[in-house]
Amino acid sequence: QVQLVESGGGLVQSGGSLRLSCAGSGSVFNSYGMGWYRQGPGKPRELVARITSGGSTVYADSVKGRFTISRDSAKKTGYLQMNSLKPEDTAVYYCSLERNLSPLYWGQGTQVTVSS
């Protein structure tokens, strides 16, 4: 059974930083890719960043150069380092485990609020 638990969200001023964590369990964790998604108020869920099991990364244009995705296989934990945060980054952030670029498992989400 796979479980994902996000943490690290909160309230931060514009220009600030946060690091989100996604702690996983289950034997397949390291075999799957990981994605970070977000859903802002009244908006659809969107991909923020993705890292494959081999370590390749992809970022949404809106966060390139500001966000960094990484994972620690030994700890079965993924991270999203978010720098230079903007009010438009305000959203609930979700991590997922993915196979063939499709999310199979989701965490419960963590709220990120960026004040101007």
Secondary structure, DSSP 8 states (H G I E B T S, - for coil): --EEEEE--EEEETT--EEEEEEEESTTGGGSEEEEEEE-TTS--EEEEEE-TT--EEE-TTTTTTEEEEEETTTTEEEEEE-S--GGG-EEEEEEEEETTEEEEE---EEEEEE-
